[in-house]
Structure formats: structure tokens, C-alpha cells
Amino acid sequence: MPDSNPAELLTVPEVAKELKYTEATVRTWIKQGKLRAIRPTGREYRVRRSDLGAMFRTIEPETTSVITPLVETSGVAQFTPQ
């Protein structure tokens, strides 16, 4: 995201273009409460640039399972999830 005014209001299409997601995805995030937005005209959503940044600061990375080899006991290596 380029440096700009954190209070700047962005439209759903502007958010989608900037993040390279669809407008439908952005609207879903808003409806799910994942992305804070306002409706100044009662119809269209607007997202503060600062709220857009806050959304990504609160996302936690997904945990992944790591597979590590065990000691070979009978000529065949055994693997177990860690």
C-alpha cells in the first residue's frame, strides 16, 4: 500500500484493486466483520486506509504440519507428523 492519508476513505473497488482480490471478497470481509467499513451515504461501503492496514496486522499465519523422519528401524524409514 502506498503511503497516504490513513483517514482516506476507499471504495470497495479501490480496496479490491489495491489488494488484488475481488470486490465480492472485500464485501464478504466487511459483512463478516473482518474489515471495518462505514456507509456514509447509506448505500456504498467506504473503508478507511488505516482500517485496511489494521486488518492485515491482526491476521495470524496458518499453522502447518511438518513431517520429520524417524530413525530407520527395519530398513524402512517411518514418518510421523510433528
PDB file with SEQRES, HELIX, SHEET and CRYST1 records, atoms N, CA, C and O in Angstrom:
SEQRES   1 A   82  MET PRO ASP SER ASN PRO ALA GLU LEU LEU THR VAL PRO          
SEQRES   2 A   82  GLU VAL ALA LYS GLU LEU LYS TYR THR GLU ALA THR VAL          
SEQRES   3 A   82  ARG THR TRP ILE LYS GLN GLY LYS LEU ARG ALA ILE ARG          
SEQRES   4 A   82  PRO THR GLY ARG GLU TYR ARG VAL ARG ARG SER ASP LEU          
SEQRES   5 A   82  GLY ALA MET PHE ARG THR ILE GLU PRO GLU THR THR SER          
SEQRES   6 A   82  VAL ILE THR PRO LEU VAL GLU THR SER GLY VAL ALA GLN          
SEQRES   7 A   82  PHE THR PRO GLN                                              
HELIX    1 AA1 VAL A   12  LEU A   19  1                                   8    
HELIX    2 AA2 GLU A   23  GLN A   32  1                                  10    
HELIX    3 AA3 ARG A   49  THR A   58  1                                  10    
SHEET    1 AA1 2 LEU A   9  THR A  11  0                                        
SHEET    2 AA1 2 ARG A  46  ARG A  48 -1                                        
SHEET    1 AA2 2 ILE A  67  PRO A  69  0                                        
SHEET    2 AA2 2 PHE A  79  PRO A  81 -1                                        
CRYST1    1.000    1.000    1.000  90.00  90.00  90.00 P 1           1          
ATOM      1  N   MET A   1       0.836  -1.175   0.000  1.00  0.00           N  
ATOM      2  CA  MET A   1       0.000   0.000   0.000  1.00  0.00           C  
ATOM      3  C   MET A   1       0.882   1.241   0.000  1.00  0.00           C  
ATOM      4  O   MET A   1       1.813   1.339   0.800  1.00  0.00           O  
ATOM      5  N   PRO A   2       0.607   2.165  -0.866  1.00  0.00           N  
ATOM      6  CA  PRO A   2       1.413   3.380  -0.883  1.00  0.00           C  
ATOM      7  C   PRO A   2       1.148   4.224   0.346  1.00  0.00           C  
ATOM      8  O   PRO A   2       0.077   4.152   0.948  1.00  0.00           O  
ATOM      9  N   ASP A   3       2.142   5.029   0.714  1.00  0.00           N  
ATOM     10  CA  ASP A   3       1.975   5.924   1.854  1.00  0.00           C  
ATOM     11  C   ASP A   3       0.967   7.002   1.474  1.00  0.00           C  
ATOM     12  O   ASP A   3       1.087   7.648   0.433  1.00  0.00           O  
ATOM     13  N   SER A   4      -0.022   7.182   2.335  1.00  0.00           N  
ATOM     14  CA  SER A   4      -1.011   8.222   2.103  1.00  0.00           C  
ATOM     15  C   SER A   4      -1.743   8.488   3.405  1.00  0.00           C  
ATOM     16  O   SER A   4      -1.382   7.952   4.453  1.00  0.00           O  
ATOM     17  N   ASN A   5      -2.749   9.301   3.335  1.00  0.00           N  
ATOM     18  CA  ASN A   5      -3.521   9.701   4.492  1.00  0.00           C  
ATOM     19  C   ASN A   5      -4.245   8.488   5.089  1.00  0.00           C  
ATOM     20  O   ASN A   5      -5.043   7.857   4.396  1.00  0.00           O  
ATOM     21  N   PRO A   6      -3.982   8.144   6.378  1.00  0.00           N  
ATOM     22  CA  PRO A   6      -4.645   6.979   6.974  1.00  0.00           C  
ATOM     23  C   PRO A   6      -6.151   7.145   7.120  1.00  0.00           C  
ATOM     24  O   PRO A   6      -6.870   6.156   7.264  1.00  0.00           O  
ATOM     25  N   ALA A   7      -6.642   8.391   7.085  1.00  0.00           N  
ATOM     26  CA  ALA A   7      -8.077   8.634   7.201  1.00  0.00           C  
ATOM     27  C   ALA A   7      -8.755   8.611   5.830  1.00  0.00           C  
ATOM     28  O   ALA A   7      -9.973   8.759   5.740  1.00  0.00           O  
ATOM     29  N   GLU A   8      -7.974   8.427   4.766  1.00  0.00           N  
ATOM     30  CA  GLU A   8      -8.523   8.386   3.415  1.00  0.00           C  
ATOM     31  C   GLU A   8      -9.577   7.286   3.312  1.00  0.00           C  
ATOM     32  O   GLU A   8      -9.366   6.170   3.787  1.00  0.00           O  
ATOM     33  N   LEU A   9     -10.713   7.607   2.689  1.00  0.00           N  
ATOM     34  CA  LEU A   9     -11.778   6.627   2.505  1.00  0.00           C  
ATOM     35  C   LEU A   9     -11.665   6.005   1.122  1.00  0.00           C  
ATOM     36  O   LEU A   9     -11.592   6.708   0.114  1.00  0.00           O  
ATOM     37  N   LEU A  10     -11.652   4.682   1.088  1.00  0.00           N  
ATOM     38  CA  LEU A  10     -11.540   3.940  -0.158  1.00  0.00           C  
ATOM     39  C   LEU A  10     -12.855   3.231  -0.463  1.00  0.00           C  
ATOM     40  O   LEU A  10     -13.541   2.780   0.454  1.00  0.00           O  
ATOM     41  N   THR A  11     -13.207   3.131  -1.722  1.00  0.00           N  
ATOM     42  CA  THR A  11     -14.389   2.382  -2.125  1.00  0.00           C  
ATOM     43  C   THR A  11     -14.036   0.894  -2.170  1.00  0.00           C  
ATOM     44  O   THR A  11     -12.862   0.527  -2.141  1.00  0.00           O  
ATOM     45  N   VAL A  12     -15.050   0.051  -2.239  1.00  0.00           N  
ATOM     46  CA  VAL A  12     -14.818  -1.394  -2.344  1.00  0.00           C  
ATOM     47  C   VAL A  12     -13.994  -1.724  -3.595  1.00  0.00           C  
ATOM     48  O   VAL A  12     -13.052  -2.511  -3.495  1.00  0.00           O  
ATOM     49  N   PRO A  13     -14.305  -1.159  -4.763  1.00  0.00           N  
ATOM     50  CA  PRO A  13     -13.461  -1.444  -5.926  1.00  0.00           C  
ATOM     51  C   PRO A  13     -12.007  -1.006  -5.745  1.00  0.00           C  
ATOM     52  O   PRO A  13     -11.093  -1.689  -6.207  1.00  0.00           O  
ATOM     53  N   GLU A  14     -11.789   0.123  -5.079  1.00  0.00           N  
ATOM     54  CA  GLU A  14     -10.414   0.590  -4.842  1.00  0.00           C  
ATOM     55  C   GLU A  14      -9.660  -0.368  -3.924  1.00  0.00           C  
ATOM     56  O   GLU A  14      -8.492  -0.671  -4.165  1.00  0.00           O  
ATOM     57  N   VAL A  15     -10.330  -0.847  -2.867  1.00  0.00           N  
ATOM     58  CA  VAL A  15      -9.716  -1.810  -1.952  1.00  0.00           C  
ATOM     59  C   VAL A  15      -9.382  -3.100  -2.698  1.00  0.00           C  
ATOM     60  O   VAL A  15      -8.281  -3.635  -2.570  1.00  0.00           O  
ATOM     61  N   ALA A  16     -10.343  -3.589  -3.476  1.00  0.00           N  
ATOM     62  CA  ALA A  16     -10.145  -4.829  -4.229  1.00  0.00           C  
ATOM     63  C   ALA A  16      -8.968  -4.707  -5.194  1.00  0.00           C  
ATOM     64  O   ALA A  16      -8.145  -5.617  -5.290  1.00  0.00           O  
ATOM     65  N   LYS A  17      -8.889  -3.604  -5.895  1.00  0.00           N  
ATOM     66  CA  LYS A  17      -7.798  -3.398  -6.858  1.00  0.00           C  
ATOM     67  C   LYS A  17      -6.452  -3.323  -6.147  1.00  0.00           C  
ATOM     68  O   LYS A  17      -5.470  -3.914  -6.598  1.00  0.00           O  
ATOM     69  N   GLU A  18      -6.410  -2.601  -5.048  1.00  0.00           N  
ATOM     70  CA  GLU A  18      -5.153  -2.430  -4.316  1.00  0.00           C  
ATOM     71  C   GLU A  18      -4.649  -3.748  -3.733  1.00  0.00           C  
ATOM     72  O   GLU A  18      -3.446  -4.010  -3.732  1.00  0.00           O  
ATOM     73  N   LEU A  19      -5.570  -4.579  -3.237  1.00  0.00           N  
ATOM     74  CA  LEU A  19      -5.178  -5.849  -2.610  1.00  0.00           C  
ATOM     75  C   LEU A  19      -5.146  -7.018  -3.593  1.00  0.00           C  
ATOM     76  O   LEU A  19      -4.684  -8.108  -3.256  1.00  0.00           O  
ATOM     77  N   LYS A  20      -5.642  -6.781  -4.813  1.00  0.00           N  
ATOM     78  CA  LYS A  20      -5.705  -7.835  -5.835  1.00  0.00           C  
ATOM     79  C   LYS A  20      -6.633  -8.981  -5.420  1.00  0.00           C  
ATOM     80  O   LYS A  20      -6.320 -10.158  -5.599  1.00  0.00           O  
ATOM     81  N   TYR A  21      -7.781  -8.597  -4.861  1.00  0.00           N  
ATOM     82  CA  TYR A  21      -8.861  -9.524  -4.535  1.00  0.00           C  
ATOM     83  C   TYR A  21     -10.105  -9.051  -5.271  1.00  0.00           C  
ATOM     84  O   TYR A  21     -10.133  -7.937  -5.795  1.00  0.00           O  
ATOM     85  N   THR A  22     -11.123  -9.880  -5.312  1.00  0.00           N  
ATOM     86  CA  THR A  22     -12.368  -9.462  -5.959  1.00  0.00           C  
ATOM     87  C   THR A  22     -13.165  -8.546  -5.038  1.00  0.00           C  
ATOM     88  O   THR A  22     -12.981  -8.540  -3.820  1.00  0.00           O  
ATOM     89  N   GLU A  23     -14.052  -7.776  -5.654  1.00  0.00           N  
ATOM     90  CA  GLU A  23     -14.936  -6.915  -4.863  1.00  0.00           C  
ATOM     91  C   GLU A  23     -15.825  -7.761  -3.959  1.00  0.00           C  
ATOM     92  O   GLU A  23     -16.130  -7.355  -2.838  1.00  0.00           O  
ATOM     93  N   ALA A  24     -16.241  -8.923  -4.432  1.00  0.00           N  
ATOM     94  CA  ALA A  24     -17.080  -9.815  -3.629  1.00  0.00           C  
ATOM     95  C   ALA A  24     -16.348 -10.254  -2.364  1.00  0.00           C  
ATOM     96  O   ALA A  24     -16.947 -10.332  -1.292  1.00  0.00           O  
ATOM     97  N   THR A  25     -15.058 -10.538  -2.489  1.00  0.00           N  
ATOM     98  CA  THR A  25     -14.269 -10.941  -1.313  1.00  0.00           C  
ATOM     99  C   THR A  25     -14.199  -9.806  -0.308  1.00  0.00           C  
ATOM    100  O   THR A  25     -14.357 -10.029   0.892  1.00  0.00           O  
ATOM    101  N   VAL A  26     -13.965  -8.596  -0.784  1.00  0.00           N  
ATOM    102  CA  VAL A  26     -13.891  -7.431   0.117  1.00  0.00           C  
ATOM    103  C   VAL A  26     -15.226  -7.238   0.826  1.00  0.00           C  
ATOM    104  O   VAL A  26     -15.258  -6.988   2.031  1.00  0.00           O  
ATOM    105  N   ARG A  27     -16.329  -7.353   0.086  1.00  0.00           N  
ATOM    106  CA  ARG A  27     -17.650  -7.216   0.722  1.00  0.00           C  
ATOM    107  C   ARG A  27     -17.899  -8.321   1.752  1.00  0.00           C  
ATOM    108  O   ARG A  27     -18.509  -8.079   2.794  1.00  0.00           O  
ATOM    109  N   THR A  28     -17.429  -9.521   1.458  1.00  0.00           N  
ATOM    110  CA  THR A  28     -17.569 -10.630   2.411  1.00  0.00           C  
ATOM    111  C   THR A  28     -16.804 -10.319   3.691  1.00  0.00           C  
ATOM    112  O   THR A  28     -17.324 -10.522   4.789  1.00  0.00           O  
ATOM    113  N   TRP A  29     -15.570  -9.828   3.560  1.00  0.00           N  
ATOM    114  CA  TRP A  29     -14.784  -9.460   4.747  1.00  0.00           C  
ATOM    115  C   TRP A  29     -15.531  -8.420   5.584  1.00  0.00           C  
ATOM    116  O   TRP A  29     -15.551  -8.498   6.812  1.00  0.00           O  
ATOM    117  N   ILE A  30     -16.143  -7.448   4.907  1.00  0.00           N  
ATOM    118  CA  ILE A  30     -16.887  -6.399   5.618  1.00  0.00           C  
ATOM    119  C   ILE A  30     -18.079  -7.013   6.353  1.00  0.00           C  
ATOM    120  O   ILE A  30     -18.291  -6.725   7.531  1.00  0.00           O  
ATOM    121  N   LYS A  31     -18.851  -7.848   5.677  1.00  0.00           N  
ATOM    122  CA  LYS A  31     -20.036  -8.464   6.285  1.00  0.00           C  
ATOM    123  C   LYS A  31     -19.669  -9.398   7.438  1.00  0.00           C  
ATOM    124  O   LYS A  31     -20.427  -9.531   8.399  1.00  0.00           O  
ATOM    125  N   GLN A  32     -18.498 -10.048   7.341  1.00  0.00           N  
ATOM    126  CA  GLN A  32     -18.035 -10.944   8.403  1.00  0.00           C  
ATOM    127  C   GLN A  32     -17.384 -10.181   9.557  1.00  0.00           C  
ATOM    128  O   GLN A  32     -17.057 -10.779  10.582  1.00  0.00           O  
ATOM    129  N   GLY A  33     -17.197  -8.886   9.404  1.00  0.00           N  
ATOM    130  CA  GLY A  33     -16.564  -8.085  10.444  1.00  0.00           C  
ATOM    131  C   GLY A  33     -15.047  -8.158  10.429  1.00  0.00           C  
ATOM    132  O   GLY A  33     -14.397  -7.664  11.350  1.00  0.00           O  
ATOM    133  N   LYS A  34     -14.476  -8.762   9.409  1.00  0.00           N  
ATOM    134  CA  LYS A  34     -13.016  -8.857   9.311  1.00  0.00           C  
ATOM    135  C   LYS A  34     -12.397  -7.543   8.853  1.00  0.00           C  
ATOM    136  O   LYS A  34     -11.244  -7.246   9.166  1.00  0.00           O  
ATOM    137  N   LEU A  35     -13.164  -6.768   8.117  1.00  0.00           N  
ATOM    138  CA  LEU A  35     -12.704  -5.473   7.613  1.00  0.00           C  
ATOM    139  C   LEU A  35     -13.735  -4.427   8.009  1.00  0.00           C  
ATOM    140  O   LEU A  35     -14.906  -4.514   7.640  1.00  0.00           O  
ATOM    141  N   ARG A  36     -13.285  -3.457   8.752  1.00  0.00           N  
ATOM    142  CA  ARG A  36     -14.174  -2.404   9.226  1.00  0.00           C  
ATOM    143  C   ARG A  36     -14.496  -1.444   8.085  1.00  0.00           C  
ATOM    144  O   ARG A  36     -13.609  -1.059   7.323  1.00  0.00           O  
ATOM    145  N   ALA A  37     -15.756  -1.063   7.970  1.00  0.00           N  
ATOM    146  CA  ALA A  37     -16.189  -0.149   6.919  1.00  0.00           C  
ATOM    147  C   ALA A  37     -17.345   0.704   7.423  1.00  0.00           C  
ATOM    148  O   ALA A  37     -18.014   0.365   8.400  1.00  0.00           O  
ATOM    149  N   ILE A  38     -17.558   1.805   6.740  1.00  0.00           N  
ATOM    150  CA  ILE A  38     -18.690   2.683   7.055  1.00  0.00           C  
ATOM    151  C   ILE A  38     -19.540   2.833   5.800  1.00  0.00           C  
ATOM    152  O   ILE A  38     -19.108   2.518   4.691  1.00  0.00           O  
ATOM    153  N   ARG A  39     -20.761   3.324   6.005  1.00  0.00           N  
ATOM    154  CA  ARG A  39     -21.658   3.605   4.877  1.00  0.00           C  
ATOM    155  C   ARG A  39     -22.094   5.063   4.989  1.00  0.00           C  
ATOM    156  O   ARG A  39     -23.173   5.346   5.510  1.00  0.00           O  
ATOM    157  N   PRO A  40     -21.269   5.990   4.505  1.00  0.00           N  
ATOM    158  CA  PRO A  40     -21.605   7.413   4.675  1.00  0.00           C  
ATOM    159  C   PRO A  40     -22.868   7.843   3.937  1.00  0.00           C  
ATOM    160  O   PRO A  40     -23.536   8.790   4.353  1.00  0.00           O  
ATOM    161  N   THR A  41     -23.199   7.161   2.853  1.00  0.00           N  
ATOM    162  CA  THR A  41     -24.404   7.519   2.088  1.00  0.00           C  
ATOM    163  C   THR A  41     -25.548   6.549   2.362  1.00  0.00           C  
ATOM    164  O   THR A  41     -26.647   6.716   1.833  1.00  0.00           O  
ATOM    165  N   GLY A  42     -25.291   5.532   3.190  1.00  0.00           N  
ATOM    166  CA  GLY A  42     -26.306   4.540   3.482  1.00  0.00           C  
ATOM    167  C   GLY A  42     -26.352   3.412   2.467  1.00  0.00           C  
ATOM    168  O   GLY A  42     -27.072   2.433   2.665  1.00  0.00           O  
ATOM    169  N   ARG A  43     -25.599   3.532   1.387  1.00  0.00           N  
ATOM    170  CA  ARG A  43     -25.648   2.511   0.344  1.00  0.00           C  
ATOM    171  C   ARG A  43     -24.281   1.864   0.111  1.00  0.00           C  
ATOM    172  O   ARG A  43     -24.131   0.653   0.277  1.00  0.00           O  
ATOM    173  N   GLU A  44     -23.307   2.649  -0.264  1.00  0.00           N  
ATOM    174  CA  GLU A  44     -21.977   2.133  -0.598  1.00  0.00           C  
ATOM    175  C   GLU A  44     -21.060   2.122   0.617  1.00  0.00           C  
ATOM    176  O   GLU A  44     -21.093   3.029   1.448  1.00  0.00           O  
ATOM    177  N   TYR A  45     -20.239   1.075   0.704  1.00  0.00           N  
ATOM    178  CA  TYR A  45     -19.253   0.984   1.774  1.00  0.00           C  
ATOM    179  C   TYR A  45     -18.044   1.855   1.471  1.00  0.00           C  
ATOM    180  O   TYR A  45     -17.688   2.069   0.312  1.00  0.00           O  
ATOM    181  N   ARG A  46     -17.423   2.350   2.525  1.00  0.00           N  
ATOM    182  CA  ARG A  46     -16.136   3.036   2.436  1.00  0.00           C  
ATOM    183  C   ARG A  46     -15.240   2.453   3.522  1.00  0.00           C  
ATOM    184  O   ARG A  46     -15.690   2.187   4.637  1.00  0.00           O  
ATOM    185  N   VAL A  47     -13.982   2.259   3.190  1.00  0.00           N  
ATOM    186  CA  VAL A  47     -13.008   1.676   4.121  1.00  0.00           C  
ATOM    187  C   VAL A  47     -11.902   2.693   4.352  1.00  0.00           C  
ATOM    188  O   VAL A  47     -11.307   3.203   3.403  1.00  0.00           O  
ATOM    189  N   ARG A  48     -11.632   2.982   5.614  1.00  0.00           N  
ATOM    190  CA  ARG A  48     -10.505   3.861   5.931  1.00  0.00           C  
ATOM    191  C   ARG A  48      -9.213   3.105   5.649  1.00  0.00           C  
ATOM    192  O   ARG A  48      -9.095   1.923   5.971  1.00  0.00           O  
ATOM    193  N   ARG A  49      -8.261   3.781   5.058  1.00  0.00           N  
ATOM    194  CA  ARG A  49      -6.975   3.148   4.763  1.00  0.00           C  
ATOM    195  C   ARG A  49      -6.355   2.582   6.044  1.00  0.00           C  
ATOM    196  O   ARG A  49      -5.739   1.516   6.012  1.00  0.00           O  
ATOM    197  N   SER A  50      -6.511   3.280   7.161  1.00  0.00           N  
ATOM    198  CA  SER A  50      -5.944   2.796   8.428  1.00  0.00           C  
ATOM    199  C   SER A  50      -6.611   1.488   8.860  1.00  0.00           C  
ATOM    200  O   SER A  50      -5.946   0.631   9.442  1.00  0.00           O  
ATOM    201  N   ASP A  51      -7.914   1.313   8.588  1.00  0.00           N  
ATOM    202  CA  ASP A  51      -8.607   0.064   8.917  1.00  0.00           C  
ATOM    203  C   ASP A  51      -8.143  -1.072   8.017  1.00  0.00           C  
ATOM    204  O   ASP A  51      -8.096  -2.229   8.434  1.00  0.00           O  
ATOM    205  N   LEU A  52      -7.803  -0.734   6.789  1.00  0.00           N  
ATOM    206  CA  LEU A  52      -7.289  -1.738   5.858  1.00  0.00           C  
ATOM    207  C   LEU A  52      -5.958  -2.286   6.372  1.00  0.00           C  
ATOM    208  O   LEU A  52      -5.739  -3.497   6.360  1.00  0.00           O  
ATOM    209  N   GLY A  53      -5.079  -1.407   6.817  1.00  0.00           N  
ATOM    210  CA  GLY A  53      -3.799  -1.837   7.382  1.00  0.00           C  
ATOM    211  C   GLY A  53      -3.986  -2.625   8.665  1.00  0.00           C  
ATOM    212  O   GLY A  53      -3.270  -3.595   8.911  1.00  0.00           O  
ATOM    213  N   ALA A  54      -4.953  -2.211   9.491  1.00  0.00           N  
ATOM    214  CA  ALA A  54      -5.202  -2.898  10.763  1.00  0.00           C  
ATOM    215  C   ALA A  54      -5.669  -4.325  10.534  1.00  0.00           C  
ATOM    216  O   ALA A  54      -5.340  -5.218  11.316  1.00  0.00           O  
ATOM    217  N   MET A  55      -6.430  -4.550   9.476  1.00  0.00           N  
ATOM    218  CA  MET A  55      -6.917  -5.897   9.186  1.00  0.00           C  
ATOM    219  C   MET A  55      -5.751  -6.856   8.980  1.00  0.00           C  
ATOM    220  O   MET A  55      -5.771  -7.980   9.482  1.00  0.00           O  
ATOM    221  N   PHE A  56      -4.740  -6.415   8.247  1.00  0.00           N  
ATOM    222  CA  PHE A  56      -3.620  -7.298   7.957  1.00  0.00           C  
ATOM    223  C   PHE A  56      -2.657  -7.437   9.123  1.00  0.00           C  
ATOM    224  O   PHE A  56      -1.901  -8.407   9.179  1.00  0.00           O  
ATOM    225  N   ARG A  57      -2.664  -6.510  10.037  1.00  0.00           N  
ATOM    226  CA  ARG A  57      -1.825  -6.656  11.235  1.00  0.00           C  
ATOM    227  C   ARG A  57      -2.415  -7.661  12.208  1.00  0.00           C  
ATOM    228  O   ARG A  57      -1.693  -8.192  13.052  1.00  0.00           O  
ATOM    229  N   THR A  58      -3.729  -7.939  12.109  1.00  0.00           N  
ATOM    230  CA  THR A  58      -4.367  -8.858  13.057  1.00  0.00           C  
ATOM    231  C   THR A  58      -4.469 -10.282  12.533  1.00  0.00           C  
ATOM    232  O   THR A  58      -4.822 -11.188  13.288  1.00  0.00           O  
ATOM    233  N   ILE A  59      -4.168 -10.499  11.252  1.00  0.00           N  
ATOM    234  CA  ILE A  59      -4.237 -11.846  10.688  1.00  0.00           C  
ATOM    235  C   ILE A  59      -3.055 -12.665  11.175  1.00  0.00           C  
ATOM    236  O   ILE A  59      -1.904 -12.247  11.050  1.00  0.00           O  
ATOM    237  N   GLU A  60      -3.347 -13.841  11.734  1.00  0.00           N  
ATOM    238  CA  GLU A  60      -2.301 -14.735  12.201  1.00  0.00           C  
ATOM    239  C   GLU A  60      -1.986 -15.750  11.115  1.00  0.00           C  
ATOM    240  O   GLU A  60      -2.889 -16.221  10.422  1.00  0.00           O  
ATOM    241  N   PRO A  61      -0.711 -16.091  10.962  1.00  0.00           N  
ATOM    242  CA  PRO A  61      -0.383 -17.096   9.938  1.00  0.00           C  
ATOM    243  C   PRO A  61      -0.974 -18.449  10.293  1.00  0.00           C  
ATOM    244  O   PRO A  61      -1.099 -18.800  11.467  1.00  0.00           O  
ATOM    245  N   GLU A  62      -1.338 -19.206   9.258  1.00  0.00           N  
ATOM    246  CA  GLU A  62      -1.874 -20.541   9.479  1.00  0.00           C  
ATOM    247  C   GLU A  62      -0.763 -21.466   9.942  1.00  0.00           C  
ATOM    248  O   GLU A  62       0.387 -21.336   9.521  1.00  0.00           O  
ATOM    249  N   THR A  63      -1.116 -22.397  10.808  1.00  0.00           N  
ATOM    250  CA  THR A  63      -0.126 -23.370  11.244  1.00  0.00           C  
ATOM    251  C   THR A  63      -0.065 -24.487  10.221  1.00  0.00           C  
ATOM    252  O   THR A  63      -1.076 -24.863   9.630  1.00  0.00           O  
ATOM    253  N   THR A  64       1.112 -25.001  10.023  1.00  0.00           N  
ATOM    254  CA  THR A  64       1.272 -26.096   9.080  1.00  0.00           C  
ATOM    255  C   THR A  64       1.872 -27.289   9.804  1.00  0.00           C  
ATOM    256  O   THR A  64       2.599 -27.136  10.785  1.00  0.00           O  
ATOM    257  N   SER A  65       1.563 -28.458   9.315  1.00  0.00           N  
ATOM    258  CA  SER A  65       2.092 -29.676   9.890  1.00  0.00           C  
ATOM    259  C   SER A  65       3.420 -29.990   9.217  1.00  0.00           C  
ATOM    260  O   SER A  65       3.533 -29.949   7.992  1.00  0.00           O  
ATOM    261  N   VAL A  66       4.403 -30.297  10.016  1.00  0.00           N  
ATOM    262  CA  VAL A  66       5.723 -30.636   9.494  1.00  0.00           C  
ATOM    263  C   VAL A  66       5.948 -32.125   9.687  1.00  0.00           C  
ATOM    264  O   VAL A  66       5.686 -32.663  10.763  1.00  0.00           O  
ATOM    265  N   ILE A  67       6.431 -32.787   8.658  1.00  0.00           N  
ATOM    266  CA  ILE A  67       6.711 -34.218   8.750  1.00  0.00           C  
ATOM    267  C   ILE A  67       8.223 -34.382   8.883  1.00  0.00           C  
ATOM    268  O   ILE A  67       8.997 -33.876   8.071  1.00  0.00           O  
ATOM    269  N   THR A  68       8.615 -35.098   9.922  1.00  0.00           N  
ATOM    270  CA  THR A  68      10.042 -35.332  10.134  1.00  0.00           C  
ATOM    271  C   THR A  68      10.306 -36.830  10.134  1.00  0.00           C  
ATOM    272  O   THR A  68       9.506 -37.598  10.669  1.00  0.00           O  
ATOM    273  N   PRO A  69      11.411 -37.253   9.544  1.00  0.00           N  
ATOM    274  CA  PRO A  69      11.709 -38.683   9.520  1.00  0.00           C  
ATOM    275  C   PRO A  69      12.180 -39.171  10.883  1.00  0.00           C  
ATOM    276  O   PRO A  69      12.847 -38.453  11.627  1.00  0.00           O  
ATOM    277  N   LEU A  70      11.815 -40.409  11.188  1.00  0.00           N  
ATOM    278  CA  LEU A  70      12.311 -41.061  12.395  1.00  0.00           C  
ATOM    279  C   LEU A  70      13.509 -41.914  12.015  1.00  0.00           C  
ATOM    280  O   LEU A  70      13.854 -42.035  10.840  1.00  0.00           O  
ATOM    281  N   VAL A  71      14.120 -42.485  12.994  1.00  0.00           N  
ATOM    282  CA  VAL A  71      15.266 -43.360  12.753  1.00  0.00           C  
ATOM    283  C   VAL A  71      14.791 -44.612  12.032  1.00  0.00           C  
ATOM    284  O   VAL A  71      13.754 -45.183  12.367  1.00  0.00           O  
ATOM    285  N   GLU A  72      15.547 -45.018  11.061  1.00  0.00           N  
ATOM    286  CA  GLU A  72      15.221 -46.215  10.305  1.00  0.00           C  
ATOM    287  C   GLU A  72      15.450 -47.427  11.207  1.00  0.00           C  
ATOM    288  O   GLU A  72      16.549 -47.634  11.721  1.00  0.00           O  
ATOM    289  N   THR A  73      14.381 -48.237  11.393  1.00  0.00           N  
ATOM    290  CA  THR A  73      14.486 -49.360  12.327  1.00  0.00           C  
ATOM    291  C   THR A  73      14.507 -50.713  11.639  1.00  0.00           C  
ATOM    292  O   THR A  73      15.155 -51.640  12.125  1.00  0.00           O  
ATOM    293  N   SER A  74      13.814 -50.845  10.524  1.00  0.00           N  
ATOM    294  CA  SER A  74      13.744 -52.159   9.886  1.00  0.00           C  
ATOM    295  C   SER A  74      14.001 -52.066   8.383  1.00  0.00           C  
ATOM    296  O   SER A  74      13.418 -52.807   7.592  1.00  0.00           O  
ATOM    297  N   GLY A  75      14.867 -51.160   8.013  1.00  0.00           N  
ATOM    298  CA  GLY A  75      15.155 -50.982   6.605  1.00  0.00           C  
ATOM    299  C   GLY A  75      14.164 -50.051   5.920  1.00  0.00           C  
ATOM    300  O   GLY A  75      14.332 -49.727   4.744  1.00  0.00           O  
ATOM    301  N   VAL A  76      13.115 -49.611   6.652  1.00  0.00           N  
ATOM    302  CA  VAL A  76      12.133 -48.701   6.100  1.00  0.00           C  
ATOM    303  C   VAL A  76      12.045 -47.490   7.022  1.00  0.00           C  
ATOM    304  O   VAL A  76      11.836 -47.639   8.226  1.00  0.00           O  
ATOM    305  N   ALA A  77      12.199 -46.331   6.480  1.00  0.00           N  
ATOM    306  CA  ALA A  77      12.085 -45.113   7.286  1.00  0.00           C  
ATOM    307  C   ALA A  77      10.615 -44.892   7.626  1.00  0.00           C  
ATOM    308  O   ALA A  77       9.750 -45.063   6.766  1.00  0.00           O  
ATOM    309  N   GLN A  78      10.327 -44.521   8.851  1.00  0.00           N  
ATOM    310  CA  GLN A  78       8.971 -44.239   9.275  1.00  0.00           C  
ATOM    311  C   GLN A  78       8.844 -42.737   9.472  1.00  0.00           C  
ATOM    312  O   GLN A  78       9.753 -42.088   9.990  1.00  0.00           O  
ATOM    313  N   PHE A  79       7.718 -42.198   9.059  1.00  0.00           N  
ATOM    314  CA  PHE A  79       7.476 -40.765   9.180  1.00  0.00           C  
ATOM    315  C   PHE A  79       6.271 -40.520  10.083  1.00  0.00           C  
ATOM    316  O   PHE A  79       5.285 -41.256  10.036  1.00  0.00           O  
ATOM    317  N   THR A  80       6.363 -39.492  10.892  1.00  0.00           N  
ATOM    318  CA  THR A  80       5.232 -39.123  11.725  1.00  0.00           C  
ATOM    319  C   THR A  80       5.050 -37.619  11.670  1.00  0.00           C  
ATOM    320  O   THR A  80       6.034 -36.887  11.566  1.00  0.00           O  
ATOM    321  N   PRO A  81       3.816 -37.138  11.738  1.00  0.00           N  
ATOM    322  CA  PRO A  81       3.614 -35.686  11.774  1.00  0.00           C  
ATOM    323  C   PRO A  81       4.121 -35.131  13.080  1.00  0.00           C  
ATOM    324  O   PRO A  81       4.057 -35.785  14.120  1.00  0.00           O  
ATOM    325  N   GLN A  82       4.617 -33.932  13.015  1.00  0.00           N  
ATOM    326  CA  GLN A  82       5.173 -33.300  14.219  1.00  0.00           C  
ATOM    327  C   GLN A  82       4.144 -32.420  14.868  1.00  0.00           C  
ATOM    328  O   GLN A  82       4.421 -31.801  15.895  1.00  0.00           O  
TER     329      GLN A  82                                                      
END                                                                             
